[in-house]
Amino acid sequence: MTIWNILLWCGLALTAAGLAGIAWCILAVIRARRAGLPDAAMRLRMQRVVAVNMGALAASMLGLMAVAISIMLGR
């Protein structure tokens, strides 16, 4: 197994983790809207979701970059 294969699989795993985080954010927002929370509680919950969403987007982006690099340089 070459370094490019390892980079490819790590990138795929990181992208999958990022997508799972984004899916969690979507579900958390749907649950929060259905709960009918007061404005202050909704703001606190959304702040947490936004932070997780930014981390998930960053992980997904880094994973896709690793996949692209391993495909371009591995051949």
Secondary structure, DSSP 8 states (H G I E B T S, - for coil): --HHHHHHHHHHHHHHHHHHHHHHHHHHHHHHHHHT--HHHHHHHHHHHHHHHHHHHHHHHHHHHHHHHHHHHH-
